Amino acid sequence: MLSDNTEPNERTFHNTEAPYVLPNDLEELSRLNLQHYIIRYYRKGNYGAPIDKNITRILDVGCGTGIWCKDMANEFPNALFDGVDINDGIDAENLFPNFTFKQADIMKGLPYKDNTFDFVFQRLLVAGMPASAWPKLCQELIRVVKPGGWVEIIETDIYFRDYGPAWKRLEPYFTAFMKKRGIDPYVVKEIPNFVKQGGLINVHHSRHISPMGISGGEIDKFMVKDLAMVFGAMKPLFVAASGMTGEKVDQLLEDFQSECFEYKTYGFAYHTWGQKSF
Ligand SMILES: C[S@@+](CC[C@H](N)C(=O)[O-])C[C@H]1O[C@@H](n2cnc3c(N)ncnc32)[C@H](O)[C@@H]1O
């Protein structure tokens, strides 16, 4: 069910206590699907952890449209997939036969028993979690994975490097808005520490450039478009916080896109995985 919490720009947002900043409408769900393929291209696959091809239980935390599970099911046709998200914006129950969806606020804990899954995956929850919630969230991911199973987290810090004047104008409002909700995207650098403190072993952590105009490849155009859609969804925020007109914000978001290529803008993605001890 989509929320009826309609904002002035007619996008719909989660009608819950959770601080997640992005909409839950069909436009956003399409964006998430596009974003899945961009990330899969950049990360050269759907996952990094050295999981066994014979595993049978896989969980996606904050599963969005369920597209990661659906794609993974091609690689793990015999596995059962579970997805949990605060939003049930898709017909999640009928996504594919081996998929079970639960609607839940993961800040209140994961609705699964201890030691249930072989592989627990979570991607891009940074805009939904207050910084203070991350250690507990990591503990929850570890709680529900089986001994010997793997937990994997992919995140971005949403701080761009080498950007032009348009983002320079918008960025302070964006940062202030996140801060007001307790969200500090730099917290994602601490994920390896949180999972080690939670008991994971064999922890891998790597930082990767997210090209937004730096690689010169076609895929950058999709990434920049994806980000413009993210910030476009926040247009009412920019208007309210800055006093700029909607037209001015639209213009800045247009300029942001061309400037990404002009200034060779990039960001960072953080990829962490680790194993629960036996
Ligand atoms: C940026 S999307 C990423 C979706 C998916 N992981 C992917 O990579 O395609 C973040 C997702 O987290 C979900 N989310 C945000 N806060 C949440 C919460 N407190 N509990 C459960 N899900 C949440 C949102 O509804 C959204 O589907």
The ligand as an ORCA input file, in Angstrom:
! r2SCAN-3c Opt
* xyz 0 1
  C      17.479      3.793     -1.019
  S      16.296      2.531     -0.782
  C      17.268      1.061     -1.143
  C      16.415     -0.122     -1.483
  C      17.180     -1.421     -1.761
  N      18.004     -1.801     -0.634
  C      18.035     -1.278     -2.985
  O      19.248     -1.139     -2.878
  O      17.452     -1.280     -4.098
  C      16.102      2.427      0.965
  C      14.995      1.485      1.381
  O      14.999      1.395      2.804
  C      13.672      1.406      3.264
  N      13.655      1.892      4.652
  C      14.004      3.112      5.086
  N      13.872      3.186      6.416
  C      13.423      1.980      6.824
  C      13.079      1.434      8.093
  N      13.176      2.165      9.193
  N      12.652      0.149      8.148
  C      12.554     -0.598      7.019
  N      12.873     -0.136      5.798
  C      13.292      1.136      5.685
  C      12.950      2.334      2.293
  O      11.549      2.127      2.302
  C      13.609      1.963      0.978
  O      12.911      0.929      0.335
*
